Amino acid sequence: MSSALPKRTREIQLASRPQGRPVQENFRLAETDLPELEDGQILVRNEFMSVDPYMRGRMNDAKSYSAPFRLDAALDGGAVGEVIASRSEALRVGDVVVHQLGWREYSVVDAASATPVPAGLAPTSAFLGALGMTGLTAYAGLLKVAEFKAGDVVFVSGAAGAVGSIVGQVAKAMGASKVIGSAGSPEKVARLLELGFDAAFDYHDGPVAKQLREAAGERGIDVYFDNVGGEHLEAALAVLTVGGRVAMCGAISQYNSTEPTPGPRNLALAIGKQLTLRGFLVGGQRQHAAEFAGKMAGWLADGTVRYDETIVDGLENAPKAFIDLLDGANTGKMLVRLH
């Protein structure tokens, strides 16, 4: 590296494993040396990094679909930034890329694992949200996992979050007869109605089952996109129609639980109603990425889909942004601006 390039980077490390809800003391701001670039690598000056609910599970020392974060080492996750040095023929200085070595201001990345971002299509932050993993999760979860079809009534929990807000808008764009969303504040409910949801309710206002039944009416719901689990899943099972489908994307209501959480008490309804409950990970939906990217670019361009961002400034504030995310402080995608 030339002398003009950074030799060190600040990063957020996992100092201890959270017991229940994470606290600031579980994280550490550290400064480390950047390794020399090897052939096929790039140095990225990160502009934005993503904090996502799935990261909570990786903070536990437990076997899961993704390896646990290591103690006293940098966390990782989605980031977008500019290439400032390159030993790759595929990527040049000045290119903007998405990669998975977030939680640090500068990242040395294998070029093969970085995805270049088309210039001028949207602000760079959108490639961590509506045009990135978040958008693909919403699109594939609704259309491929839940097998949505025009005329369906759709219920989305966590609907003001990054994924949920896009699910509802895509459902409307594809011909849903009604889209219902739940969220955690009057302001979020109002925002869902602005985004085109037909009905929305604050789950703090009373039992979810009662509010959902009132919103769905006699017709019931055909599709439930589950970001929350728990009481929401139980409520949806009661209101789903025969042949209804559930896309199980997340269960944020129990991520911080220290004791086993009870399952829905009415799960046996799935038998008589012939329901399909299908869990999924966005990594298993990458075959739909090109189709998604084309559709979403068009929807964003003509205003069919709009997206919200909650942006926190400074790497040192990334742990608080993550904790706030789990507490529901965000509307839309929670991002940390690094440069």
N, C-alpha and C positions, 0 to 999 in steps of 0.2 A: 504494500500500500504506500502511496505517496504521503508526504508529510501533511498534505491538506486534508487527508481523510481522518476520521476519528479513529483513535486507537482503543478507546474504552467505551462501554455503554452502561447506562443505568438499566436495571431490571428489577422485577418483583419476584422474590423467591417465596416458597412455602416454608415458613419457619416452624410451624407445628400443625398437626391435623385438627381441624375443627371438631368439637364435640357439640353436636346440634348446630345452632345458628353460628356462622363464622363471625369472628371478631377481628379487629385490627391487628391484635397481637399474633394472629396466625400467619401474618405476612411480614415480609422484610424488604425494604428498599436497599439494594446493593449496587455496587459498581464493579464491573469485571472487565478484563482485557478481551478485546476482540481478536479472534484467531486470524492469522494470515489467510487470504483467499487461496483455495486450491482450484485446480482445473475443474470447470463445470459449476463453480459457485459464484454467487453475487452478494454484494453488500447492499442492504436496503435501509434507507432512512424512513422509518415508519411514520406515517401521517396519522392513522387511526388504528386502534385495536378494539376488538370486540370482547365484551363480557357476556357470557351465556349461562343459562341455568344448568346445562349439562356439566359444567365445570365443577359444580358442587360435588357430584358423585366421584369425580377423579381426585378429590381431596381426601377421600377415605382410602384407607389401605385395605381395599377389598377387590376381589376379582370381578371384573365387569367387561363390557364390550370394548373399553378403552383402558389402556394401562393407567394406574394411579400416578398422580404427580409425585415426584421424588422430593423428599425433604431437603432443604438447604440448596435447592436448585431452582432455576427459573421456571415459572409456569409457562404454558404455551397456549395458543389459540389463534383465531383468525386475526390477521392484520393486513393493512394495505399501505403501500409506500412506494417511494421512488428509488430506482437502482442508481447508486452513486459510484459503484465500482463493479466491474464484471470480468470474470475469466470464463465466460460462457459465450459460445457463438450464437446461441439462441436469443439471448437477452442483452440489450445494450444499455449504457448509461443514459438515463433520462426516461427509460421505460417505467411504467407504473405496474406493479404486480400485487396480487393477493397471495398470501402464504400463511403458514400455520405457526410461525415463531413470533407470536405477539408477546405482550407483557414485557417488552423491552423497547428502548428507543432506536436501537440499530440492531439488525439481524444479519448474520451470515447464513445464507440459504442455498441449498442445492437448487440450481436453476430448474432441474427437472420437476421439482416439487412446487414451483411457483407458477402462477397463472397470470399471463399478461392481461391488462385491462384495456379495452378499446378506448381510444382517445375521444373525448367530446360527447360520449353517449349519455353520461350522467356524472354527477359529482362522485369523487373517488369513494366517499363513505358509503354510497349506495351499493358498492360491490361487496360490502360486508353485510348488507341488509337485503333490500328488495331485489337486487340483481345478483345476490350471492347465495350463500348456504341457507340463509333465512327464507328467501323467496322460494328457493327450490324445495325446501321443507314444506312450505305451505302448498305449493302447486302440486307436487307429487303426492303429498299426503292426502289432499282432497281428491284429486282426479284419478290417481293410480291406486292408492291404498284403500280409500273409502269408495272408490268407483262411483263418484258423483255423476249424476245425469241430470239434464235439464228438467225442471219441474220439482226437484227435491226441495224439501225443507231442511235447512242446515242449522245446527246449533254449534257455536264455537265458545269454548271457555278460555279464560285468559285472553279475551278478544281484543283488548287494547294493547297487547304486547306485540313484539316484532312479527312473530309468525301469525298469531291470531288475526291481527288487523288485515293482513294480506289474504288469509283464507277467506274471510267474509267478502272481501271485494272481488276476489276471483270467482267465488260462488255466484255472486250477482252478475258478473260479466258473462258467465257460462250458462245463465238462465235459471238460477234457483228461484223457486216461487216465493220463498221467504228465508231470510237469514236472521238468526237470533244470536246475540252475543251477551256474555256476562263479563263484568269487570269489577274493579274494587273501589271505585269512587264515582260520585256524581259527574265530575269533570270527564272521566273516561267514558262514562255512559253517553254523555252529550257528544263526545268526539266520535263514538261509534255511529251515532245517528247521522252526523255530518258526513261520515265516510260511506253512507248508503245502507247501513244495516237497517232492516225493517223494524226490529225491536231490540232493546237492550235493557239489562237490569243490573243493579248493584247487589252483589251477593251478600253484602252486609245488611241489606234491608229486610231480610227474612229468609226462611228456608228456601234453598235453591229449588227443591222439588216443586214447591208451590208457585214460585215466580216463573219457573220454566213452563209449567203446565198452563199457567195463565197466558204466557206469551205464545205458546204453540197452539193453544186451542184444541178443539176436538180432532183436528187433522193429525196432531202429533209431529214427530220429526223423523226424517229418513236417514240423516247422517249426523253423527256427533264427532267433531274434531276435538279431541281431548288433550288439553295442555296442563290440566290441573289434577285430575284424579279425585279420589276421595268422595266427598259429598256430591260433587258435580257429576261424577260417573254414575253414582247411584241414581241421581235424579234423571239423567239421560236414559238409563235403562228402563225406567218406569214409563217414559214418554215415547220411546222409539216405536215405530210401526213394525209390523211383520216384515221380515227381510231387511231390517235396518242395519246400517254399517257404522262401526266405530273405528276411527283412525286414532290409535293411541300413540301420541307424539311425546307427551311429557306428563309429569305428575308433581308439579312444583309445590303442591300443598303438603307433600311429605318428604321433600328433599332434606330438610333439617331435622327430621324425626330421629330420636335416639332409641325409640322402641318400635317394634314391628307395628305397622299400621293395619287396621282391619280392612278386609276387602269389602266390596259392595254387598250389603245384606240381601239384595234382591237379584244376585247374579243368575239364579235359576230361571229368571224371565227370559234369558237368552235361548233357552231350549224351546219353549213354546212359541216364542216370537221368531225363531230361526235367525237369530242375529249373528253377525260376524264382527268379532272384536279382533283387530289386527294391529299389533305393535310394529313400529318401523323405525329405522335410522336413516338419516339423509344419505349416509354413505352407501346404502343399498339402492339408492334411487338415481345414481349418477348417469345411468343410461338415458335419462330423460332431460339431462342438462341442456342440450342444444335446443330441443323443442321448447323448454321453459324459457331459455334466454331470448329466443325470437318472440315468443308471445309476450313476455314481460316487458321487453323493450318497447313494443307497440303500445301496450296498455299504459306504460308510464308516459310515453310521448303524447298520447291523446287524452290523458287525464282520467282514464278509466280506473286506474289504480294510483292511489296516493299513499305516501308513507311518512311516518313521523320518526324523529330521532330525538333522543335525550343525550346530550353531549356533555361530558365532564372533561375539564382541561387538566392535563398534567399526569404523567406516569405515577407520581406519588399518590394521586387520588384514585388510582385504579382499584385498590382493595375496597374503598368505600363505595365506589360505583358498583362493584360486584355485590357487596352486602345489600346496598339499596335496591338492586335488581331483584334479589330474592325477597325483599320486603315489598316489592311492587311499586317502587317509586318512579319507575319509568313509564312513559307513554311511547310506544313504538320501540325502535331499536336503541339499546343502551350502548354507547360508544365512548371511548376515551381518546381525546385528541392529544397527540404526542408532540407534534411539530406544527 
